[in-house]
Structure formats: structure tokens, C-alpha cells
Amino acid sequence: MSYRLGVDVGGTFTDLLVIDEASGRTWRDKVPSTPHDPSEAVVAGTKAVCAKAGVDPKSLALFLHGTTVATNAVLELKIAKVGLIVTEGYRHILQIARSLVPGGLAAWIVWPKPEPMAPLEATIEAHERIGADGAIVRALDETALRQSLKRLADEKVEAVTVCLINSYLNDAHERRVAEIVAEEMPGIPVSVSADILPEMQEYERALTTVANSAVRPTVSRYVGNLENELRNLGSEAKLSLLRSDGGLMSAEKSRTAPVNLLMSGPAGGVAGAVFVAKSAGIPNVLTLDMGGTSTDVALIENYQPRLRRETSVAHLTVRASSLDVKTVGAGGGSIASVPELTKALRVGPQSAGAVPGPAAYGRGGEEPTVTDANVVLGYLPENLLGGSFRLDREASKRAVQKVADALGLSLMDAAAGIISIVNETMFGALRLVSVQQGYDPRDFALMAFGGAGPLHGNAMGILMGSWPVIIPPSPGVLCAYGDATTRLRVDAQRSFNKLVPQTSDAEVQAVIDEIIGQVTAELEAEGVPGAEQEHRVEIDVRYSGQAFEVPLTLPTGGTVADLVGRFNAEHLRLFTFNLPVPQELVNIRVVALGKAANVSAETIEKGSGDPSAAKLYDHKLYMDGREQDAVIYDRAKLRSGDVVRGPAIITEMDSTTLVHSGHAAKVDDYGNILINPEAR
């Protein structure tokens, strides 16, 4: 028998899921994260979940991992010193950048421009030139290049980026420069823009490739250490990492192209949400992934998550496909404070994290957090993780009392205020992926998961008008579910840059066929036969003269005319207008996907609609400005068709679901909890 293991590392907990590839049966576990070295929690969790499943680690065939290593390296500026080689005359490419400044008018005055990842003193020029048609205008001066490389060696760069003008049309000079760097600076990793982003727009191409170089040593070390730890466990499992766009990439590819991992962590939750949405038969879903440190939100339409051609982490925005996920500093560990200057309650983005954690965890934390507020209000019972983790309610009261004293409120009103503030923060993020993208959130369900998401899902449904609110089984480890059930993915692209009247279906198809051949061979090298691959075509379209593109899929048999019609409709939805000028096909991209995992949602036993068999005990909680009677239920004992009326709490190993008064939660055939207002 063979098994696949999905692992997702969060700021507070590391989630794990084992899947029996033959039967589809699953086992789940959750362990505290180890921020100083994420691999420690990964290894400890692997041992724990394998023991729970009765599986020898040697039986693991696939190890599928969502990681924030690349993200954290950028956020914490723990990046390599990068040397950059550009065409003569382009040495200031990163300093000049683009004219866009984030924020309003005041940003032009106060915005601190980030330092380029490749400093000017570590940027050298290559004497060469490729023309706009791909022809060699000026041959590469190899002697001068070797001399210039001595400066990079003197700067003690840890990685090198090669980005020459028009290399997306002809990469001969970039390849030769990389060979010379390898000769002159052995052991230094070299990233070539023709490999990372073979598209026009030299600034975006340079920035993306430099970012790849900056995180490459860190990611390479982490992946190497993880592979060694797996071998020490006796496992020969093939390690793959989750990409920002929701696909998987091999460990080897992740070492050379880690820029595709910058949003690896949030992608797992969206991938898992797609799986649950299909089982629930609900095609349009807003996702709310609330963990201990942050909350990620996304939009799924017709079972497809929205993709964007850019990935953003802090001030860095690179040209790499990612799921359209927005992240806010709102989690169970987010710290509440009342600044002396404003006397206004603030929640986050600072977090208590895994160490010391909320005061309720009893690990030395004393600051009031969202988790502490939930404990004070009675929303979180004292036993977590199936009873293996006990909360200290008195410590939570002491912490939240600080906020109450600062605001002159009662303890309960202060705790309710903390919850209201964090809910409003998440509400704003959900509007970014729905209302501000032209979608009406009332046309979508809302899926809440992560360790803290189910506690806040009902409240977010009220704010958004999104029903039902879906709480999937084991919501605390859904990200790991997404990691374990997603598919290997490779992609390749070409810049096309032709106006629609100047091209034809045959010309476009010829380029598509060429790229399909490339990605098919690459995925076959990963062990996926061509017959088991699925190919998707994406084309970036814009109006002539525009500086941005709209990515669209081209279905099999689709024509350029079909694409134009869809582009006009999407442009109108996004921006409320169209232009009377020709459309331009900018980039053509092909995605190759491997075989899907053999796992399906498990059905549960039918019930009578009466949840009393799952009742644990009566309870008191504070809701709607007053103390109310509630009931606590054991989710493991709920059956299909059972209806839980609020106020109520439903507990399980990895999460807790809160049902508000005036609402009812119904369990579907797959164990999903569907919360609706009683009136519905």
C-alpha cells in the first residue's frame, strides 16, 4: 500500500493529513509550529500522524508540502545578496523601476522606497545587444564580462541573476553569460530570466528573476534539510511543494525556481476549499482561512479559484502566477491594544504566534488576543484538540481586563469589541476579492476554515450576506487537505505581442502546440505520462496601448474571436467600460497538470434531524449584548440531516464552530456544516 502526506506549516500550528491512495481513507493531526525551524514541527508531526494512522513512514510515496519559507525570507529580509548582470545601458533598471507609488497622494511625500534586492554596487553590465526581432545586434564581449565578474566576487554575492534585453526572443547571450559565471564563480547559484520569466517588459522580468535569486539559497537549504530528515525517518517519499498558483512542483524545481513559492502557504487552503465545494455542490464560494497569525481570503467561481499574474509579498510584487488571495493580520493570536494617544481599540497585526501564544494557552502569554476574547465570551470551550490542550479561562479574563480598563467597559463588552474589530478587518479583505472585483457577495457561499475560521464564519456570513456558511470536516487541517489533493503543475509561456487583426487562429495554435510539447516533456520528466496529463491554455489580452493585461483561459477548440468576446465582457465587468480599439494578444501560456489524487469526500451516516445524541452539555455564552443559554455538541457524533439551532457550539479535534442565535446549522451527506439564518 502507498500513502500521500499533506503538510501545511502555519504561524501557530502545523497541519498534517495522510491519505491512503488505494481506499481514499484519511487521518489528520495538528502540532504546534516551531518558528525558529519549521522543519522540526514537520518531522514531529509526520511521526505523530503516521503513528495515528498506523502507517510506517517508509510507506509514504508522496510528501506534499505547503510552505511559507520563501514568504518569510522576503518579509524578514533574510535574503541572499544578489548580483545582477544586465545589458550595457540598463544598470539602473531596478532603481528606476516603475512610476507607480502605492497609496494616496500623501504616499508621494512619505513613502519609503524599498531598497532593490540587487544593489547597484552589485550590478554589472554585459557588452552585448539582442534586437527587438531576436537578432544579435552586438556580440557578447566575453573578455570584458570575465573582468566585470571580479567585482561581483569582491562584493561577495551569494546568488547571481542574468537579465539581458530582449532575451525572451533570443536567450543565447543569457545562456552564455550563465556558463561564464559558473566558470568564474563556481558554487554560486545563477538564475536566468529566460528560464524564470521569458516575457517582454524588462523591469518585471529583472525584478522577478532577482527575487528568485534572493530566496533561492534559503529555500534550497530548507528543502535539502527536509529531504534529509525524511531519509532519516526511513522514508523514500517524493517531496513536492505547493506553488503559489495551487499546483505542485518537485523539490528539485523548487530549488531553481522558488519565486513560484512566495504564496505557497495560502494556496493550500484554497485548493482544499475547491475540493469541499465540489462535494457540497456549491460552485461559487468565498473562502475565509483564519489561523493563529493571519487570515487569507479568496474567491472561487464555478469551482475555479481566481488567478492573477502577479504575486505580492509586502512591498515586493513579481510576475509569477498565484491564486488571488488577500491576507490581513487578523488571527486567533492577534493582539488587542488601546494606544494611549488615540484611546481607540486596535486588533493586530501583531500576533502572539505560537510562542508564547494567547494567555489562554498557559505558555507565558499575557497580552489580550482574539482567542482570549473568544474564551471570555464562552465561544471557546476549555478543551481543545480533542482534550489534549486545555485553555486557561482565568488567564484570558486577566488579559482582556486590560482592554476593558483602558476603554472603561465591562469585561464582556471589551471582549465583544475585540471580536467586532477583527471581524471588520476580515470583512474588508473579503470585499477586496468580491465587491472590488465586480462580484456581489450575496451570490456566493462563504467557507470558513483554519483553526479559528469556524468561530467567526457565522458572523462573516451576516456581514457579507453570503449563505450558506460552510464549515468543512476537520477545518483546522483543510490547508493540508489541499496540499495532499492537488496536482503536479508546470507551465511555460511565450510573448506573442500581436494585434488581433494581424494574426490568425492557425498562428496562435502553432505557438500553443510548441509550448504544449515543452510542458509535456517537463511533466513526463517528473514521472507523469503524457496520457495522464491535462493541458490548459491561458492568454493575456489587452486593448492596444494599454499597459496591463487580463489573463483568460482558451478552451480546447476555442477561437481568437471567442477570446475577444470574453475579454470585452471581462473588461466591462472589471472596469465598467470598453475601448473602441483593437485587442492585443500579449502572452501565451500553457499549464500542464498531473493526475489527480485518488480521494473522494466520505459520506456519513444518516440522522433523524435531531442532534441530541451529539450533545455534550449545556453552556452559557455572551452574545448580542447579553448572556444566553447554549448547547455544546460533539461534531463527531452529528449525522447527516441533523440540525443544530443557535446559539450553539460544535467542537471537534482541530477547530470549534460557533452558531449564532437566529441561525441554524444543518449537516450534509459529507459532514459539511451548512449555516443559514433561520428565515432561510
N, C-alpha and C positions, 0 to 999 in steps of 0.2 A: 504494500500500500504506500501511496505517496501523499504528502500533505503540503499545503502552502501556508505560509505565515505572513500576516499583515501586521506591521508595526507603525504606529504614529506617535511621534515624540512631541508633546505639548510643553508649555511653560511650567505646568504644575504636575500633570500626570502623563505617563506613557501608556498607551493603549495597545493591546495585542489581541489578535484573532487567528485561530488555527482553523483551516478548512480541510476536511477530508475530500480529496479530489474525486474519489470514486462515488461516495454517497452524498456529498454536499453538506454533511453534518459539520457544525461549528462549535468551537469552545472559545470563551473570551476571558480576558483578565486585564487588570489595571494596576500599575505600580507607580509610586511617586517618581517623578523625573529627577535626574541628577544634573543640574545646570552646569556644574564645573566640568563634567564629562558625560555627554548624553549617552555614550555607548555603554556606560555602566548600567543604567536603567534598562537599556535594550537587552543586554545579556541577562540581567537578573529576571526581567520579565519573560524572556524566552524560556528560561529554565522553569519558571513558575507555571506558565501556560501549557508547556509541554507536559509537565507533571500532572496538571489538572486533566489534560486530555488523555493521559496515559500513552503519550507518543514519545518515542525515542527521538532526540534531535537529529539522529542520523537519517530518520525517515523524511525529514523536511526536504522537499525538492526545490521549492522556491521561497525566497526570503524577500518580501516586497515591503519597501520602507519609504514612508514619507518623512522628510527631514527638514529642519529649519537651520541646518549648519550654515548654508550659503547665506540665508537671510540674516542670521545673527552676525555673521562676519561683516556684512555691509553695515548693519545697524550699529555695531560696536566698533567699527573701523579697524577690525582685526584682519586687515587685508595685506596682501603682498605688495612690495614696492615694484611697480611695473615700469618697464622700459618700453617706449613706443617708437616704431620706425615708420615714417611717413614719406611720401613723395616730396622732393625738394619744393619748397614754397608753401608747404602745409604744416609747418612745425607748430603753429599756434591753433591748430584745429580744435582742441579741447578747450582752450582758453576763450576763443571767440564764441564757440557753441552756437546756440540759437538765441534769438532776441526775447523769447518768452520768459517772463518773470512771474512766478506763482503769486497768487493773492491779488488784492485790490491795488489801488493807486499808491497807497502807503508803502507797499512792498518795494516800489522803485526806490524808496528812500532808506528803508530799514532792512531789506532782505540781504542776509549774508550769503554771498555766492559761494557754493561749496568748492573746496579745492579739488581739482581734477585728480582722478585716480592715477594718472601717469603725469608726474610733474614735468614742467618744461625743461628742467635740467637733465631729465632722463629721457628726453625726446630728441631723436636724431633724424636727419634727412637722408634719403637714398636718392642718388642721382640717376633718375630714370623717368620714363613717361609712357603711359599707355593712353592712346587716344580714345575719343568718345565712341569710336566704332570698334574698339578692341585691338586695333593695330598698334604695333610697337613704334612709337614716335622717337624715343630715345632709349638706347640700350642701357641696361643696368651697369653701372660702374662698380665692379666688384672690389677693386683695389681700394677705392675711396670708402666703400662700405666697411671693409675689414678695419680700416683705420678708425672710422667713427665708432665702431663697436667697442673699442678700448674705453671710450667714455662711459658706456653703459656698464662695463665691468668695474670701472672706477667708482661708479655710483652704487655698486653692489645691489643691482636689481635682482629680484627673486623670480621674475617672470617677464617675458617679452611678448609684445603684440606687434604684428606686422599688418599695416593697413595702408595700401597704396591706392592712388586714384584710379578709378575705373577697373579695379581688379575683378569686379563682378562680371565683367565681359571677357577678360583675359587674365588668368591668375598666374601666368608663367613667372613673372617677376617676383610675386609674393612667395611662390614655392622655392625659388632660387634663394631669396633672402633668408627664408627659414632654414634652408640647408646650410647656408654660410653661418648663421647664428649658432646652429648646432655644432659646427666645427670649431668656432671661435669661443663659444661659451657652453661647453658640454655640461649636461645636467640641469640646465635652465629650461623650464617648460616654455614652449613657443606656441602662441595662438595666432592663427592666420585668419584674416577676415573673410577670405573666400570659403573657409570651412564653417565659420560661425554664422555669417550673415551675407551671402552673396547677392546683395541688392544695392541699388543706387542709393544716393544720399550719404555722402562720405562721413558726415558727422555722426549720424546714428550708427553707421557701420563701425566707426572707430570706437565710439563710446561703448557699444555692446561688446566688442571684442576685448577692449581694455578691462571691462568689468569681468569678463570671463577669466582673463589672466589674473585679476586681483583676488578672486576667490578660489582659483584653481589649486594652489598648494594646500589650503585649509581643507577643502573638500577631499582632495586626494588622500591626505593623511587620515581623515576620518573614515573614508571608505576602506582604506587599507587596514586600519586598526580593526574595523568591524569584521572584515573578512578573516583576519587572523583570529579574532575571538570566536567566530563561528567554527573555524577549523579546530580550535581548542575544545569546543563542545563536541567535536566529532562529526559535525555536520558538513556535508558537501553541497548544501543548498546553493542554488544560483542566486546571487544578490542582484536585485534590480531596485532602482529608486524612482519615486514618483516625480514626474515632471510638473512644471507649473501649469501645463495645459491639460492635466488629468491623465496623461498616458504614462507608460513606464519606460525607463531607459536602463540599459545594462550598467553594471558597476564600472566597466571599462570606459563606456561612453561618458559616464558622469565625471570621470577624471579629466577628460579632454574638453567637455562642453558643459561645465557646471552652471553656466549662466542660465540654463534651462531649468535649474532647481530653485530659483530665487523665491518662488511661491509654491514650493512643493508641499509644505505643511497644510495650508488651507485647501489645496486641491483634493486631498483625500476625503474630506467631509462632503464636498460637492459630488464626487464620484459615488460615495455611499448613498447620498440623497437621491441620485438618479435611480439607483437600484431599488430603493424603497418606494419611490414614486411610481415605478413601473408595477410593482407588486400591488400597490394600493389603487392603481388605475387612475391616478391623478396627474395629468401631463404638465400642468403649469404650477410651479411651486417657487416660493421664496424660501431661502434657507437661512437659518439662524444657528450658527455654530458658536456657542458660548462656552469657553473654557475657563481656566483659572486666571488667565492673564489678559486675554483679549477676546473679541467677538468677530467672527468672519461672516459676511452675508453675501448672497449671490442670487441670481435669478435663473430658473430653469424653465424653458418654453418648449412645449411639445417633446418633453423628455430630453432636451438638449440644453446643456448649460451654455450661457453666452460666453464667447471667447473674445479676447482682444489681442491686438497685435503688439501690445506693449506690456511690460512688467515693471511695476513701480515699487520700490522699497525706499522709504524715507525720501531723500532728495534725488535718488537715482532712478531714472526711467530709461530702460533699454528696449531695444526692438527684439523681443522674444515673445512668442505666443504664450498666453496664460489665460486661465479662467478669469472672468470678470468678477473678482472678489474684492470687496471693500472691507478693510479691517479698522476697528476702533479699539481704543484702550479701555474696554469695559469687560471685566470678567469677574468671577467669583472672588478673586483676590484683590480686586481694585480697591484702593484705599480712599476712604471718605475723609474730607478735611474741611475746615472752616477758616479760610485765611483771615488774619487779624485785620487786614486793610479793608476787605470788602464785606466781611461777615456773611458771605454767600456760600452755601453748601456746594462743594465740588466732589466729584467721584471719579477717580482715575486721572490720567492714565497710569500713574504709579501703581505698582502692584506688590502685594506681599509675596507673590510667587509661591514656589514650593517650600522655600526656606526663608523666613520662619513660617510663612503661611498666615492665614487668618488666626485671630485669637482663639477661635473655637477649636483649632487643631491641637492646641496644647503644646506647641513647639517653641514657645517663647514669643510669639507674635502678640503685640499689644495695641496695634493700630486698628481702628474700626474698618471693616471691609464689607463688601456686598454679601459675602457668605455670613458674616456675623449678623448683619441686618436680617437676613432670612431666618437665621436661628432664633433671634429675638422675637420675631413676629410669629414664630411657630411653624414656618413653612418647611423648615428642615428638621426632621426628627433627629434625635441624638445619635442614632446608629446609622453609619454609612458603610458602603462596601460590604453589604451582607452581614453587618455586625462586627466586622473586623476593625472598624475605625469608629471611635466614639467621640462625639463632639462635646465640648465644654460650654454649656449654655451660660453659666455664670460669668465666664471669661468674656463671652460675646457681649453680655449686658454691660460689663465694666467698660469695654471698648466703645460701644455705641453711646454710652452715657456721656463720653467726652463731646460728641456732636450735640447731644441733647442740651448739655450745659452751655455750650457755645452759642446755641441758637435760642435758648430759653424755651425749649419744647419738652414735652414728656418723652420718656424713653421710646414708647411705641410710635409716636408721631415722628420722632427723629429717624427711627429705623425705616418707617414707611417712606419718609422723604428720600433716604438713600436709594431705596428701590425705585422710586419715581424718577430720580435723576438718571440712574443707569439705564432705565427703560427708555427715557427720552434720547439718550445718546445712541442706543441701538436703533431707535425709530428713525433718527436722522440718517444712519447708514443704510437702512432698508429703503428709504426714499431715494437715495443716490442710485441704487440699482433698479428702481422701479419707476417712480414718478419722473425723475430727471432723465430717464431713458425713454420716456414716452409710453410707459405702461401704467395701467390702472391696477393698483394692488388688490382691489376688490375682485379682480378676475383671477386671482391666484390663491392657492392654499399656502399655509406657512408651516414649514417643517422645522421644529426646534430640536436640537441635539447638542452633543457635548455634555460635559459633566453638569453644567449649570443651565443650559438652554431650556430643558423642560420645566424648570422652576419659573421661567419668565415667558414661556411661549404663549400661554393664555393671555397674558397682559399685552403682548405684542400683537396678537390677533385682534384684540379690542382696538388698539391704536391704529392698526393698518386696515382694519375691515377685511382681513384675509381669513377665509374659512374654507374647510376646517383647519384647525391647528393639528398637525400630525406629529405624534411622538413615536418614533420607530422603536422596535425592540432593542434593548441594550444601547440606548442613545449615547451613552458616555464613550462607547468604543466604535461609533459609526465611522469615524475617520479611518480607523484600522480596517474596517469592513471595506471601505472604498479602496484602500491600498491593496487589499487582498483580491479584490474582484475586478480591478481594472486590467487593461491590456497593454502589451508592449507597443510602443509607438515610435516611429521615426518619420521625419519629414524632410523635404528638400524644396527649394524654391529657385525661381529664376526671375530676374527683372525682364519684363516684356515691353512696357512703355510704348504702346501704340494706341492711337485713337480708333474707336470702333469702326468708323467708315474706312479706315485704312488697313483693316485686317479681315480675316475670314474664319469660319468655323474650322476649316481644314488646317490653317496655320496654327490656331490655338491648340487644336487636338494634337498636332505634331509635337509641340512643346510638352504637352501633358504626357504623351506617351514616352517621351525621352526621360522625364522625371520619374514616371512610374517604374521604368526599368532600373533606375538608380535606387529608389527606396525599396523596391522588391528585393534586390540583391543584398541591400544592407540588412533587411529584416531576416532574410534567409541565413545570413551570417550569424544572426542571433538564435538560430535554430528553429525558425518558423517557416515551414514550406510555403511556397507561393500559393498553393491551392487553399491554404488556411488563412490567407491574408485578405484584409478588406482595405480598399483604397478610397480616399475622399479627396476631392479637388476643391481648393479654395482660390479665389481670385480677388485681388484688391482692386477696387474700382473707384474712380473719382471723376468729377467733371474736369474738362480741360482747363488748366490754370489753377486748380485747387492745390493746396499744399498738404492735404490729408486724404486718406483713403478709407473706404468702407469695405471690410472683408466680407465676401459672400461665398457660399458653397455653390458648386456647379454639379448638379446630379448627373448620373450616367445618362448620356443621350441628350443632355441639355445643350442649348444653343446660345450663341452670343446675344441674340435678340431676347431670349428668355432672361438672361443675366441683366441686360439693360433695364428691362421692365421691373425686375425685382430691386435693382439698385435705385431706380426712381422712387419706388414705393418706400424703401427703407430710408432714403434721404429725406423724404417728406415726413416720415414718422419721427425721425431724429431731430430735424431742424425746421420743420413746418414749411419748407419751400423747395422748389426745384429750379434748375437753371436752364435757359434755352441754348445750351452749347453742347458739343459732342461729349460723350463719355470716353474715358481713357482706361484701358486695362494696364495696370501698373506692374503687379507681381502675380506670378502663377505659382501655386504651392500645392504639393501632393502629400497627403498624410497616409502612411501605411500602418494598419493596426493588426496586431496578432490575434490569436484565438482567445475567445472569452473564457473565463473560469467556469468550471462545471459546478455551479452553485445556484440554487434557487431558493426563494423565500419559503420557509417552513410554515405549513398551516398548523393551527392549534385546535384544540378540542372545542366542540360547540357547547355553548352555555344556554341558560334559560333567560338571560337578560338580568337576572338578579345577582349582584356581586357580593352578596353577604358571605359566601363561603371564603372570600378573599379578605374579609375584614380582619384587621389586626386588633385595633382598639379605638375607642372614642378619643377625641382630641379637642383642644382649644387653640384657636389662632386669631390673629388680629387682621381684619380685612374690612375695607370700606369704612374705615374710621371707628370700628367697634370690634369687640371681642365676639367671636362666633363659634358655634359648635361645628365640629368637623369630624370626619372619619378617616382613619389611615388604613390603606389597603396594600396587600402584597401583590405586586403585578404578576408574579409567577403563578398565582392561583386564579387569576382572571381568565375567563373563557370567551370565545368568540360570541359576540352579541350582547355581552354584559354591558350595562350602562351604569356609570358612576356619576352621581349628581353632586355638584359643588355646594359649599366648599368641601374639598376633599384633597387628600394627599395620597399619591400612589408611589410606593417605594420599590426599588429594585437594587441589584448589586452595585451598579455604576452610576445611578442617577436618581433623581426624585422629581416627580411630576406634580404640579400644583394645578388644581381645577378650581376656578373662581366661582363664587356664588352667582347664580343665574345662568350657569353653564353646565353642560353635560358631556361626559366623555364616553364614547362607545368604542368597544374593541372590535376590530375587523377580523377576518378569517386568518390573517397573517400575524396577528398580535399587535398591529399598529393601534395606538390610541388616537381616536379622532375626536377632537374637542370642538363643540359648536355652542352658540348661545341656545338656551332652552327654546327661544322663539322659533329657531330654525328646525 
